[in-house]
Amino acid sequence: MSPTLLSPALAAQAGQPPPVWVSELVRDVYGLDIGESVALPLAGRQTTFIVAGVWRDYARQNGALVIEREVYAELTGDKTVTDAALWLDPGITAVAVEQQLRDALPGGEWLDIARPDEIRALSLRIFDRSFAATYALEAAAILIGLFGLSSSLSAQVLARRREFGMLRHLGMTRRQIGTMLTLEGLLTSAIGLLVGGALGTLLSLILIHVVNRQSFHWGMALHVPWMALGGFGLAMLALAMLTALLSARQAMGGEVVRAVREDW
């Protein structure tokens, strides 16, 4: 099965029309599915084909159909070629195949050949430029969240000064109070990460399975980068603990002990 096909191709049988492969958009818009017949205008006449498979096409938003080259040349008499794609066997490198094509074909030095690694690198550069503002907004959101956590803990320290003073009188050390506030900040951050992760997962599913299909008729396979998400979550928890510890230092001063006198 080709890597772009969504399911195994329909097996050819004697007496059937020639096969045609349709993109997801064609399937969704025109209701064509595997095994159905479709008439296509070629060389001034209608020719019947049978849908043999559905494939993912991220290059076009207006749909596309693919038929075998031999069938196309036989029906139209057009044998010109302007584009070709190759699927390499395991162990064969794209660089070696590119050099062989340039050496074997007349005018090979003028061929425009794009290797998968080049296409991927170009696509990632385009996406990075497109989402540069998004990354800046993410950094700003993280800073705002940490500032909010620091402000919240500082407000709690001010509101609970008498409580902390009483705890100091009962024998708790400044380190123990600081550890308690740090754990509170860690728990608050962990709950925020869990809620944010759940909402982010829900939004990504809506984007992939609803928005993407309605806007582009593109289907995508969901891949969750567990390692990257785990590392990001641990980094956020570490920053939250540091922020909470710095904010909690106010609760470890001598003025907190003296605050108990306000109740006497």
Residue pairs with C-beta under 8 A, 6 or more apart in sequence:
1 7
1 8
1 9
2 9
2 53
2 55
2 87
3 87
4 55
4 56
4 57
5 21
5 53
5 54
5 55
6 24
6 53
6 54
6 55
6 56
6 219
7 34
7 53
7 54
8 53
9 19
9 21
9 52
9 53
10 19
10 34
10 35
10 50
10 51
10 52
10 53
12 19
12 52
16 50
17 37
17 47
17 48
17 49
17 50
18 47
18 49
18 50
18 67
18 68
18 71
19 49
19 50
19 51
19 52
19 53
19 67
19 68
20 38
20 40
20 49
20 50
20 51
20 52
20 65
20 66
20 67
21 51
21 52
21 53
21 54
21 55
21 65
21 66
21 67
22 30
22 32
22 38
22 51
22 53
22 54
22 55
22 63
22 64
22 65
22 66
23 54
23 55
23 56
23 57
23 60
23 63
23 64
23 65
24 54
24 55
24 56
24 57
24 217
24 218
24 219
25 57
25 60
25 61
25 62
25 63
25 64
25 216
25 217
25 218
26 32
26 63
26 64
26 65
27 33
27 54
28 213
28 217
29 63
29 217
30 38
30 63
32 38
32 51
33 51
33 54
34 51
34 52
34 53
34 54
35 50
35 51
36 50
36 51
37 48
37 49
37 50
37 51
38 48
38 49
38 50
38 51
39 46
39 47
39 48
39 49
40 46
40 47
40 49
40 65
40 67
41 47
42 72
42 75
42 76
43 75
43 76
43 77
47 75
49 67
55 66
56 218
56 219
57 63
57 64
58 218
61 216
61 217
63 217
69 81
72 78
73 79
86 97
88 94
88 97
94 115
94 116
94 117
95 115
98 113
98 115
101 108
101 111
101 113
102 108
102 109
102 111
102 113
105 111
142 236
142 239
145 192
146 239
146 240
146 243
149 185
149 188
149 189
149 240
149 243
149 244
149 247
150 243
150 244
150 246
150 247
152 188
153 181
153 184
153 185
153 243
153 244
153 247
153 248
154 247
154 250
156 181
156 184
157 164
157 181
157 247
157 248
157 250
157 251
158 250
160 251
161 251
161 255
161 256
161 259
162 259
162 260
162 262
162 263
164 177
164 251
164 256
164 259
165 256
165 257
165 258
165 259
165 260
166 260
167 177
168 174
168 177
168 256
168 257
169 257
169 260
174 251
174 252
175 252
177 248
177 251
177 252
178 245
178 248
178 249
178 251
178 252
181 244
181 245
181 247
181 248
181 251
182 241
182 244
182 245
182 248
184 244
185 240
185 241
185 243
185 244
185 245
185 247
185 248
186 237
186 240
186 241
186 244
188 240
189 236
189 237
189 240
189 241
190 237
193 233
193 236
193 237
197 229
197 233
204 222
205 222
208 220
208 222
212 218
212 219
212 220
213 219
250 256
